[in-house]
């Protein structure tokens, strides 16, 4: 069937009605592919990538790239109200993960390549290299460091270059650019208007998320059969498109919607009523499409919702203040970024991508203000964003914040437990218990044998139970842990943890930083899992 982009208002009744049939046929194909080959390809893709990063060590099956490509092409081509960023993120992630698995890279490198593939897909699809990098940093990478950042930058830059070879240098949306003023003028009315738009966009992004969640819960509960579920949903979306083409002459809510966004930015759609209607209709159409099983993203619909809401707001401003200096297109661009930022929680990604997609520098300050306010409003109404809420409903939590892991550079002697009692190896257990209980109160017993370190005994259930596999221990030597490593007092925690992991040890003994073989008297403290966990919590949570 022809793509929805090729259907126009001049077609006769039968051809205009074809959108409903196209959606039905395309939807059946999507359900068949997803159900039989890759259930992960259902929905908008980004939550599944996040799940792979945080809960599956970056593993995405190679077949997901193939099925997601076919399913999303069928969904978008037949007229489902979905975007293409979710599919390209999941496709890029699957390629990166599969390549890392093929060459047997460790999990952190597999996650890095997965995220790099996702960012590269964004950069190439929208011609937004900076946006691709920031999308990866804000939403994908669990660790931001030179070892993870550089592969992402290389991948997104390369993808953007290749994309420009095929699709050209032009931005995603063509806007009549106003000259950049030589002096910054402060218009209080304009500032207040963009603040108000940010508030509206924050509420709209919250409404979009809530509607999407409702549809994703309603359709599976109401229609157990996946084919019937999709048929009902696609019929609703098709009927919406048909009603629009009959009443207004265009299939406004079907497909990705870039044509409508472009028309708003060029001033071809200025009706307040139509823009407001399109905003609400797109929320419903996208939610129904994804809830009933379509395969596609939510980024483009968010741009559409923001453009229509911002355009309607700008049209209202111009209606009441005809001499207002800000155009409808500028309000639409700011609305696009604000709804994307509010929905995804990716503030810098929204600001940068909309700027790259329009290349209008005059809207930078309004973008920053409106996006920040929209994100704040949505977070005040609900803590989860449009991606993480789907995972939370499955019981899969995603960290909301990332830290610099400052605890890794803490010095060993600052975090060690120095509550140690030194005892000879032949000390009876009863005597050791009595000594610790009455006088020492030590957390560890350092076992010495002839002037050398023979092991360490944590004063916990190991010694309190006084029983190991039915054998009654006699001395502290019987309870001693011997799989330990030595760490100099000025070592940083990262090095200590690395040595513990490499040697598969239980704990580390912190010793004085002096030459020679450490003796029992040189032991200053112990670093084990409790000490590491404690410093992590103090550093990251407070």
C-alpha positions as a Python dict, from the first residue, in 0.01 Angstrom:
ca = {
    (1, 'X'): (0, 0, 0),
    (2, 'X'): (101, 357, -58),
    (3, 'X'): (248, 558, 227),
    (4, 'X'): (12, 799, 399),
    (5, 'X'): (237, 1080, 275),
    (6, 'X'): (109, 1020, -78),
    (7, 'X'): (-259, 1050, 4),
    (8, 'X'): (-401, 1398, -48),
    (9, 'X'): (-726, 1579, -6),
    (10, 'X'): (-811, 1557, -374),
    (11, 'X'): (-867, 1183, -368),
    (12, 'X'): (-1217, 1050, -402),
    (13, 'X'): (-1412, 892, -120),
    (14, 'X'): (-1279, 540, -178),
    (15, 'X'): (-920, 653, -180),
    (16, 'X'): (-964, 868, 129),
    (17, 'X'): (-1124, 574, 303),
    (18, 'X'): (-818, 368, 215),
    (19, 'X'): (-631, 500, 520),
    (20, 'X'): (-843, 279, 745),
    (21, 'X'): (-775, -27, 530),
    (22, 'X'): (-403, 56, 512),
    (23, 'X'): (-378, 78, 888),
    (24, 'X'): (-556, -254, 926),
    (25, 'X'): (-329, -438, 684),
    (26, 'X'): (-13, -276, 816),
    (27, 'X'): (-116, -343, 1173),
    (28, 'X'): (-168, -713, 1107),
    (29, 'X'): (182, -735, 966),
    (30, 'X'): (328, -559, 1269),
    (31, 'X'): (152, -791, 1512),
    (32, 'X'): (268, -1101, 1323),
    (33, 'X'): (632, -992, 1317),
    (34, 'X'): (647, -875, 1676),
    (35, 'X'): (453, -1165, 1824),
    (36, 'X'): (646, -1439, 1646),
    (37, 'X'): (1000, -1304, 1624),
    (38, 'X'): (1077, -1017, 1863),
    (39, 'X'): (832, -909, 2134),
    (40, 'X'): (1087, -644, 2235),
    (41, 'X'): (1008, -457, 1913),
    (42, 'X'): (658, -370, 2036),
    (43, 'X'): (602, -10, 2145),
    (44, 'X'): (831, 287, 2123),
    (45, 'X'): (1169, 121, 2172),
    (46, 'X'): (1360, 349, 2409),
    (47, 'X'): (1230, 183, 2730),
    (48, 'X'): (1345, -153, 2597),
    (49, 'X'): (1693, -11, 2535),
    (50, 'X'): (1704, 132, 2888),
    (51, 'X'): (1598, -205, 3025),
    (52, 'X'): (1881, -374, 2836),
    (53, 'X'): (2132, -123, 2974),
    (54, 'X'): (2034, -140, 3340),
    (55, 'X'): (1898, -493, 3375),
    (56, 'X'): (2044, -709, 3096),
    (57, 'X'): (2410, -600, 3085),
    (58, 'X'): (2354, -433, 2749),
    (59, 'X'): (2232, -743, 2567),
    (60, 'X'): (1991, -687, 2276),
    (61, 'X'): (1920, -971, 2034),
    (62, 'X'): (2037, -908, 1675),
    (63, 'X'): (1697, -1002, 1534),
    (64, 'X'): (1547, -700, 1713),
    (65, 'X'): (1718, -470, 1462),
    (66, 'X'): (1557, -653, 1169),
    (67, 'X'): (1208, -688, 1317),
    (68, 'X'): (1203, -333, 1455),
    (69, 'X'): (1298, -199, 1111),
    (70, 'X'): (1018, -391, 939),
    (71, 'X'): (755, -334, 1208),
    (72, 'X'): (816, 39, 1239),
    (73, 'X'): (824, 79, 860),
    (74, 'X'): (486, -93, 838),
    (75, 'X'): (342, 114, 1122),
    (76, 'X'): (464, 450, 994),
    (77, 'X'): (402, 371, 628),
    (78, 'X'): (46, 257, 684),
    (79, 'X'): (-41, 568, 885),
    (80, 'X'): (-4, 485, 1255),
    (81, 'X'): (52, 800, 1459),
    (82, 'X'): (406, 721, 1574),
    (83, 'X'): (757, 858, 1529),
    (84, 'X'): (1075, 714, 1393),
    (85, 'X'): (1322, 804, 1671),
    (86, 'X'): (1224, 511, 1895),
    (87, 'X'): (1281, 254, 1621),
    (88, 'X'): (1616, 401, 1516),
    (89, 'X'): (1731, 411, 1878),
    (90, 'X'): (1644, 45, 1926),
    (91, 'X'): (1791, -53, 1590),
    (92, 'X'): (2116, 130, 1660),
    (93, 'X'): (2130, -16, 2009),
    (94, 'X'): (2077, -369, 1876),
    (95, 'X'): (2357, -325, 1623),
    (96, 'X'): (2596, -188, 1885),
    (97, 'X'): (2513, -463, 2134),
    (98, 'X'): (2540, -737, 1873),
    (99, 'X'): (2878, -615, 1753),
    (100, 'X'): (3010, -599, 2110),
    (101, 'X'): (2883, -950, 2178),
    (102, 'X'): (3036, -1079, 1854),
    (103, 'X'): (3385, -963, 1950),
    (104, 'X'): (3332, -1071, 2312),
    (105, 'X'): (3364, -733, 2485),
    (106, 'X'): (3297, -699, 2860),
    (107, 'X'): (2959, -570, 2976),
    (108, 'X'): (3060, -205, 3027),
    (109, 'X'): (3196, -186, 2672),
    (110, 'X'): (2886, -360, 2536),
    (111, 'X'): (2667, -101, 2712),
    (112, 'X'): (2884, 178, 2574),
    (113, 'X'): (2852, 52, 2216),
    (114, 'X'): (2479, -1, 2265),
    (115, 'X'): (2439, 360, 2377),
    (116, 'X'): (2669, 482, 2099),
    (117, 'X'): (2454, 301, 1842),
    (118, 'X'): (2140, 461, 1984),
    (119, 'X'): (2291, 810, 1975),
    (120, 'X'): (2425, 754, 1625),
    (121, 'X'): (2077, 663, 1506),
    (122, 'X'): (1934, 985, 1648),
    (123, 'X'): (2214, 1195, 1496),
    (124, 'X'): (2174, 1046, 1149),
    (125, 'X'): (1794, 1047, 1146),
    (126, 'X'): (1742, 1408, 1253),
    (127, 'X'): (2076, 1555, 1134),
    (128, 'X'): (2149, 1653, 1494),
    (129, 'X'): (2498, 1537, 1596),
    (130, 'X'): (2503, 1734, 1921),
    (131, 'X'): (2151, 1622, 2001),
    (132, 'X'): (2252, 1260, 1947),
    (133, 'X'): (2540, 1296, 2191),
    (134, 'X'): (2325, 1464, 2456),
    (135, 'X'): (2042, 1214, 2409),
    (136, 'X'): (2289, 937, 2489),
    (137, 'X'): (2440, 1117, 2786),
    (138, 'X'): (2108, 1217, 2943),
    (139, 'X'): (1905, 903, 2882),
    (140, 'X'): (2131, 610, 2795),
    (141, 'X'): (2474, 602, 2958),
    (142, 'X'): (2489, 484, 3320),
    (143, 'X'): (2848, 612, 3335),
    (144, 'X'): (2984, 934, 3186),
    (145, 'X'): (3362, 922, 3156),
    (146, 'X'): (3623, 950, 2880),
    (147, 'X'): (3606, 576, 2817),
    (148, 'X'): (3231, 593, 2748),
    (149, 'X'): (3199, 947, 2613),
    (150, 'X'): (3456, 921, 2332),
    (151, 'X'): (3293, 619, 2157),
    (152, 'X'): (2959, 799, 2168),
    (153, 'X'): (3103, 1116, 2014),
    (154, 'X'): (3282, 921, 1741),
    (155, 'X'): (2971, 717, 1658),
    (156, 'X'): (2732, 1013, 1648),
    (157, 'X'): (2971, 1228, 1448),
    (158, 'X'): (3032, 951, 1195),
    (159, 'X'): (2661, 874, 1167),
    (160, 'X'): (2573, 1240, 1114),
    (161, 'X'): (2838, 1266, 841),
    (162, 'X'): (2710, 959, 658),
    (163, 'X'): (2353, 1079, 698),
    (164, 'X'): (2441, 1412, 540),
    (165, 'X'): (2601, 1234, 245),
    (166, 'X'): (2268, 1067, 172),
    (167, 'X'): (2014, 1327, 284),
    (168, 'X'): (2199, 1657, 248),
    (169, 'X'): (2293, 1934, 490),
    (170, 'X'): (1953, 2095, 531),
    (171, 'X'): (1796, 2094, 879),
    (172, 'X'): (1494, 1881, 958),
    (173, 'X'): (1264, 2185, 941),
    (174, 'X'): (1298, 2491, 720),
    (175, 'X'): (1227, 2816, 900),
    (176, 'X'): (1257, 3174, 779),
    (177, 'X'): (1543, 3291, 1000),
    (178, 'X'): (1539, 3641, 1143),
    (179, 'X'): (1873, 3824, 1172),
    (180, 'X'): (2048, 3785, 1505),
    (181, 'X'): (2015, 4121, 1687),
    (182, 'X'): (2333, 4308, 1771),
    (183, 'X'): (2190, 4411, 2108),
    (184, 'X'): (1994, 4206, 2357),
    (185, 'X'): (1659, 4367, 2432),
    (186, 'X'): (1455, 4251, 2728),
    (187, 'X'): (1082, 4239, 2670),
    (188, 'X'): (902, 4147, 2990),
    (189, 'X'): (584, 4052, 2803),
    (190, 'X'): (778, 3808, 2585),
    (191, 'X'): (951, 3654, 2885),
    (192, 'X'): (622, 3608, 3070),
    (193, 'X'): (464, 3462, 2757),
    (194, 'X'): (734, 3196, 2727),
    (195, 'X'): (704, 3119, 3097),
    (196, 'X'): (331, 3063, 3047),
    (197, 'X'): (401, 2847, 2743),
    (198, 'X'): (645, 2640, 2948),
    (199, 'X'): (375, 2582, 3209),
    (200, 'X'): (127, 2473, 2941),
    (201, 'X'): (378, 2242, 2774),
    (202, 'X'): (467, 2081, 3107),
    (203, 'X'): (99, 2009, 3168),
    (204, 'X'): (60, 1882, 2809),
    (205, 'X'): (355, 1644, 2843),
    (206, 'X'): (204, 1510, 3165),
    (207, 'X'): (-130, 1464, 2988),
    (208, 'X'): (41, 1285, 2700),
    (209, 'X'): (216, 1043, 2936),
    (210, 'X'): (-104, 974, 3129),
    (211, 'X'): (-304, 913, 2811),
    (212, 'X'): (-35, 682, 2675),
    (213, 'X'): (-22, 484, 3000),
    (214, 'X'): (-400, 454, 3001),
    (215, 'X'): (-407, 317, 2646),
    (216, 'X'): (-118, 78, 2711),
    (217, 'X'): (-315, -64, 3003),
    (218, 'X'): (-664, -47, 2852),
    (219, 'X'): (-611, -225, 2520),
    (220, 'X'): (-435, -539, 2655),
    (221, 'X'): (-698, -575, 2930),
    (222, 'X'): (-994, -515, 2701),
    (223, 'X'): (-872, -715, 2399),
    (224, 'X'): (-671, -1027, 2484),
    (225, 'X'): (-625, -1123, 2119),
    (226, 'X'): (-336, -916, 1981),
    (227, 'X'): (-471, -907, 1626),
    (228, 'X'): (-813, -787, 1742),
    (229, 'X'): (-647, -534, 1973),
    (230, 'X'): (-447, -387, 1689),
    (231, 'X'): (-743, -389, 1451),
    (232, 'X'): (-955, -189, 1695),
    (233, 'X'): (-679, 61, 1766),
    (234, 'X'): (-586, 112, 1402),
    (235, 'X'): (-953, 151, 1310),
    (236, 'X'): (-982, 434, 1563),
    (237, 'X'): (-670, 606, 1430),
    (238, 'X'): (-783, 554, 1071),
    (239, 'X'): (-1125, 697, 1146),
    (240, 'X'): (-964, 1003, 1304),
    (241, 'X'): (-756, 1059, 992),
    (242, 'X'): (-1056, 1010, 768),
    (243, 'X'): (-1263, 1262, 964),
    (244, 'X'): (-984, 1516, 940),
    (245, 'X'): (-946, 1477, 565),
    (246, 'X'): (-1323, 1506, 515),
    (247, 'X'): (-1362, 1813, 736),
    (248, 'X'): (-1033, 1996, 684),
    (249, 'X'): (-878, 1842, 375),
    (250, 'X'): (-572, 1668, 522),
    (251, 'X'): (-471, 1356, 716),
    (252, 'X'): (-326, 1560, 1000),
    (253, 'X'): (-284, 1299, 1274),
    (254, 'X'): (-156, 1003, 1073),
    (255, 'X'): (209, 919, 1020),
    (256, 'X'): (508, 1099, 1167),
    (257, 'X'): (354, 1443, 1122),
    (258, 'X'): (654, 1640, 999),
    (259, 'X'): (450, 1790, 716),
    (260, 'X'): (209, 1947, 963),
    (261, 'X'): (494, 2076, 1179),
    (262, 'X'): (658, 2231, 872),
    (263, 'X'): (329, 2395, 773),
    (264, 'X'): (298, 2550, 1120),
    (265, 'X'): (657, 2678, 1115),
    (266, 'X'): (600, 2836, 773),
    (267, 'X'): (279, 3005, 884),
    (268, 'X'): (40, 2798, 673),
    (269, 'X'): (-168, 2683, 972),
    (270, 'X'): (-272, 2967, 1201),
    (271, 'X'): (-625, 2877, 1312),
    (272, 'X'): (-637, 2866, 1691),
    (273, 'X'): (-920, 2612, 1693),
    (274, 'X'): (-751, 2381, 1442),
    (275, 'X'): (-415, 2394, 1620),
    (276, 'X'): (-574, 2319, 1957),
    (277, 'X'): (-776, 2034, 1804),
    (278, 'X'): (-465, 1886, 1642),
    (279, 'X'): (-279, 1898, 1972),
    (280, 'X'): (-544, 1693, 2151),
    (281, 'X'): (-603, 1463, 1855),
    (282, 'X'): (-234, 1378, 1823),
    (283, 'X'): (-213, 1283, 2190),
    (284, 'X'): (-506, 1045, 2146),
    (285, 'X'): (-393, 905, 1809),
    (286, 'X'): (-38, 831, 1926),
    (287, 'X'): (-156, 679, 2253),
    (288, 'X'): (-408, 457, 2077),
    (289, 'X'): (-151, 353, 1814),
    (290, 'X'): (110, 247, 2069),
    (291, 'X'): (-142, 108, 2315),
    (292, 'X'): (-290, -121, 2051),
    (293, 'X'): (47, -256, 1938),
    (294, 'X'): (200, -26, 1678),
    (295, 'X'): (578, -2, 1660),
    (296, 'X'): (714, 351, 1664),
    (297, 'X'): (849, 634, 1874),
    (298, 'X'): (711, 919, 2082),
    (299, 'X'): (969, 1186, 1998),
    (300, 'X'): (810, 1302, 1672),
    (301, 'X'): (459, 1303, 1824),
    (302, 'X'): (600, 1513, 2110),
    (303, 'X'): (739, 1760, 1857),
    (304, 'X'): (398, 1766, 1687),
    (305, 'X'): (212, 1823, 2014),
    (306, 'X'): (453, 2101, 2108),
    (307, 'X'): (430, 2267, 1767),
    (308, 'X'): (50, 2270, 1768),
    (309, 'X'): (25, 2383, 2130),
    (310, 'X'): (293, 2648, 2086),
    (311, 'X'): (137, 2760, 1759),
    (312, 'X'): (-206, 2790, 1919),
    (313, 'X'): (-58, 2986, 2209),
    (314, 'X'): (123, 3218, 1968),
    (315, 'X'): (-192, 3270, 1764),
    (316, 'X'): (-379, 3367, 2081),
    (317, 'X'): (-104, 3613, 2172),
    (318, 'X'): (-119, 3774, 1828),
    (319, 'X'): (-499, 3785, 1841),
    (320, 'X'): (-501, 3987, 2163),
    (321, 'X'): (-176, 4177, 2094),
    (322, 'X'): (-157, 4231, 1716),
    (323, 'X'): (172, 4416, 1746),
    (324, 'X'): (338, 4134, 1939),
    (325, 'X'): (697, 4092, 1821),
    (326, 'X'): (717, 3711, 1845),
    (327, 'X'): (580, 3503, 1558),
    (328, 'X'): (362, 3194, 1572),
    (329, 'X'): (653, 2992, 1431),
    (330, 'X'): (879, 3095, 1719),
    (331, 'X'): (618, 2993, 1975),
    (332, 'X'): (577, 2664, 1790),
    (333, 'X'): (952, 2593, 1799),
    (334, 'X'): (970, 2669, 2170),
    (335, 'X'): (666, 2450, 2229),
    (336, 'X'): (831, 2163, 2042),
    (337, 'X'): (1133, 2169, 2272),
    (338, 'X'): (925, 2219, 2586),
    (339, 'X'): (698, 1920, 2527),
    (340, 'X'): (991, 1698, 2431),
    (341, 'X'): (1185, 1808, 2738),
    (342, 'X'): (887, 1777, 2967),
    (343, 'X'): (800, 1430, 2841),
    (344, 'X'): (1147, 1279, 2827),
    (345, 'X'): (1313, 1471, 3109),
    (346, 'X'): (1613, 1526, 2879),
    (347, 'X'): (1644, 1903, 2916),
    (348, 'X'): (1962, 1969, 2720),
    (349, 'X'): (1868, 1719, 2451),
    (350, 'X'): (1539, 1898, 2386),
    (351, 'X'): (1701, 2242, 2373),
    (352, 'X'): (1989, 2136, 2150),
    (353, 'X'): (1793, 1915, 1911),
    (354, 'X'): (1522, 2170, 1835),
    (355, 'X'): (1789, 2433, 1779),
    (356, 'X'): (1975, 2197, 1542),
    (357, 'X'): (1652, 2103, 1366),
    (358, 'X'): (1558, 2468, 1301),
    (359, 'X'): (1893, 2652, 1332),
    (360, 'X'): (1719, 2961, 1467),
    (361, 'X'): (1953, 3115, 1724),
    (362, 'X'): (1699, 3378, 1828),
    (363, 'X'): (1494, 3120, 2019),
    (364, 'X'): (1776, 2990, 2241),
    (365, 'X'): (1686, 3185, 2555),
    (366, 'X'): (1310, 3117, 2522),
    (367, 'X'): (1396, 2750, 2462),
    (368, 'X'): (1599, 2729, 2780),
    (369, 'X'): (1333, 2900, 2990),
    (370, 'X'): (1035, 2709, 2854),
    (371, 'X'): (1202, 2367, 2860),
    (372, 'X'): (1325, 2411, 3217),
    (373, 'X'): (978, 2516, 3333),
    (374, 'X'): (808, 2233, 3141),
    (375, 'X'): (1038, 1973, 3294),
    (376, 'X'): (975, 2117, 3640),
    (377, 'X'): (597, 2112, 3594),
    (378, 'X'): (593, 1755, 3468),
    (379, 'X'): (820, 1637, 3752),
    (380, 'X'): (593, 1811, 4002),
    (381, 'X'): (295, 1624, 3859),
    (382, 'X'): (472, 1288, 3819),
    (383, 'X'): (828, 1174, 3884),
    (384, 'X'): (866, 931, 3592),
    (385, 'X'): (918, 1040, 3232),
    (386, 'X'): (756, 896, 2921),
    (387, 'X'): (1029, 631, 2889),
    (388, 'X'): (1082, 519, 3248),
    (389, 'X'): (716, 496, 3345),
    (390, 'X'): (672, 197, 3115),
    (391, 'X'): (956, 16, 3292),
    (392, 'X'): (834, 110, 3639),
    (393, 'X'): (500, -51, 3559),
    (394, 'X'): (694, -372, 3487),
    (395, 'X'): (884, -346, 3814),
    (396, 'X'): (1204, -233, 3640),
    (397, 'X'): (1349, 72, 3812),
    (398, 'X'): (1585, 309, 3631),
    (399, 'X'): (1812, 547, 3828),
    (400, 'X'): (1687, 904, 3811),
    (401, 'X'): (2024, 1055, 3897),
    (402, 'X'): (2384, 977, 3819),
    (403, 'X'): (2681, 1060, 4035),
    (404, 'X'): (3051, 1115, 3975),
    (405, 'X'): (3150, 814, 4191),
    (406, 'X'): (3360, 1044, 4407),
    (407, 'X'): (3398, 765, 4662),
    (408, 'X'): (3635, 586, 4424),
    (409, 'X'): (3910, 841, 4491),
    (410, 'X'): (3879, 832, 4869),
    (411, 'X'): (4196, 726, 5049),
    (412, 'X'): (4203, 381, 5206),
    (413, 'X'): (4294, 496, 5557),
    (414, 'X'): (3996, 738, 5553),
    (415, 'X'): (3732, 471, 5503),
    (416, 'X'): (3883, 162, 5667),
    (417, 'X'): (3749, 6, 5987),
    (418, 'X'): (4034, 35, 6237),
    (419, 'X'): (3865, -157, 6518),
    (420, 'X'): (4109, -450, 6528),
    (421, 'X'): (4240, -682, 6797),
    (422, 'X'): (4558, -878, 6730),
    (423, 'X'): (4564, -1232, 6868),
    (424, 'X'): (4791, -1533, 6831),
    (425, 'X'): (4670, -1806, 6600),
    (426, 'X'): (4631, -2057, 6883),
    (427, 'X'): (4399, -1835, 7088),
    (428, 'X'): (4092, -2040, 7190),
    (429, 'X'): (3765, -1916, 7054),
    (430, 'X'): (3612, -1880, 7402),
    (431, 'X'): (3901, -1660, 7512),
    (432, 'X'): (3871, -1447, 7199),
    (433, 'X'): (3499, -1399, 7255),
    (434, 'X'): (3551, -1301, 7616),
    (435, 'X'): (3825, -1054, 7529),
    (436, 'X'): (3627, -884, 7256),
    (437, 'X'): (3310, -868, 7464),
    (438, 'X'): (3473, -735, 7780),
    (439, 'X'): (3741, -499, 7665),
    (440, 'X'): (3812, -466, 7300),
    (441, 'X'): (3476, -436, 7130),
    (442, 'X'): (3670, -498, 6811),
    (443, 'X'): (3506, -564, 6477),
    (444, 'X'): (3793, -779, 6350),
    (445, 'X'): (4050, -1015, 6500),
    (446, 'X'): (4385, -1014, 6323),
    (447, 'X'): (4541, -1357, 6352),
    (448, 'X'): (4921, -1364, 6380),
    (449, 'X'): (5144, -1665, 6365),
    (450, 'X'): (5511, -1627, 6443),
    (451, 'X'): (5524, -1258, 6353),
    (452, 'X'): (5335, -1290, 6026),
    (453, 'X'): (4975, -1229, 5925),
    (454, 'X'): (4784, -1558, 5926),
    (455, 'X'): (4437, -1424, 5851),
    (456, 'X'): (4153, -1212, 5982),
    (457, 'X'): (3830, -1302, 6160),
    (458, 'X'): (3528, -1068, 6136),
    (459, 'X'): (3350, -1055, 6470),
    (460, 'X'): (3010, -1153, 6338),
    (461, 'X'): (2810, -1472, 6300),
    (462, 'X'): (3125, -1648, 6180),
    (463, 'X'): (3276, -1642, 6529),
    (464, 'X'): (2955, -1611, 6730),
    (465, 'X'): (2814, -1937, 6592),
    (466, 'X'): (3144, -2116, 6657),
    (467, 'X'): (3052, -2382, 6409),
    (468, 'X'): (3166, -2450, 6054),
    (469, 'X'): (2996, -2740, 5874),
    (470, 'X'): (2950, -2930, 6198),
    (471, 'X'): (3314, -2899, 6306),
    (472, 'X'): (3374, -2733, 6643),
    (473, 'X'): (3654, -2479, 6593),
    (474, 'X'): (3914, -2464, 6866),
    (475, 'X'): (4124, -2160, 6784),
    (476, 'X'): (4084, -1838, 6591),
    (477, 'X'): (4305, -1991, 6320),
    (478, 'X'): (4015, -2225, 6234),
    (479, 'X'): (3790, -1926, 6161),
    (480, 'X'): (4043, -1704, 5988),
    (481, 'X'): (3977, -1564, 5641),
    (482, 'X'): (4287, -1609, 5431),
    (483, 'X'): (4161, -1481, 5096),
    (484, 'X'): (4254, -1119, 5159),
    (485, 'X'): (4466, -862, 4977),
    (486, 'X'): (4699, -598, 5115),
    (487, 'X'): (4647, -230, 5038),
    (488, 'X'): (4877, 58, 5126),
    (489, 'X'): (4725, 324, 5349),
    (490, 'X'): (4744, 591, 5075),
    (491, 'X'): (4580, 376, 4806),
    (492, 'X'): (4256, 505, 4658),
    (493, 'X'): (3943, 296, 4694),
    (494, 'X'): (3921, 228, 4320),
    (495, 'X'): (4258, 49, 4331),
    (496, 'X'): (4159, -143, 4643),
    (497, 'X'): (3833, -260, 4485),
    (498, 'X'): (4013, -360, 4167),
    (499, 'X'): (4263, -573, 4363),
    (500, 'X'): (3983, -738, 4560),
    (501, 'X'): (3801, -825, 4238),
    (502, 'X'): (4111, -944, 4050),
    (503, 'X'): (4216, -1173, 4336),
    (504, 'X'): (3857, -1278, 4411),
    (505, 'X'): (3928, -1181, 4772),
    (506, 'X'): (3687, -1124, 5058),
    (507, 'X'): (3844, -808, 5198),
    (508, 'X'): (4155, -590, 5206),
    (509, 'X'): (4394, -526, 5495),
    (510, 'X'): (4518, -167, 5500),
    (511, 'X'): (4887, -156, 5597),
    (512, 'X'): (5143, 116, 5658),
    (513, 'X'): (5304, 262, 5350),
    (514, 'X'): (5660, 148, 5410),
    (515, 'X'): (5899, -92, 5238),
    (516, 'X'): (5923, -457, 5329),
    (517, 'X'): (5678, -734, 5405),
    (518, 'X'): (5391, -606, 5621),
    (519, 'X'): (5376, -751, 5972),
    (520, 'X'): (5076, -773, 6206),
    (521, 'X'): (5180, -446, 6367),
    (522, 'X'): (5164, -271, 6030),
    (523, 'X'): (4795, -347, 5980),
    (524, 'X'): (4590, -30, 6031),
    (525, 'X'): (4242, -144, 5937),
    (526, 'X'): (4013, -347, 5714),
    (527, 'X'): (3812, -261, 5403),
    (528, 'X'): (3534, -503, 5315),
    (529, 'X'): (3194, -487, 5151),
    (530, 'X'): (3030, -309, 5449),
    (531, 'X'): (3288, -29, 5440),
    (532, 'X'): (3256, 10, 5063),
    (533, 'X'): (2877, 17, 5079),
    (534, 'X'): (2886, 270, 5363),
    (535, 'X'): (3109, 517, 5179),
    (536, 'X'): (2902, 479, 4861),
    (537, 'X'): (2581, 564, 5047),
    (538, 'X'): (2740, 857, 5230),
    (539, 'X'): (2878, 1000, 4906),
    (540, 'X'): (2574, 952, 4683),
    (541, 'X'): (2278, 977, 4918),
    (542, 'X'): (2417, 1169, 5213),
}
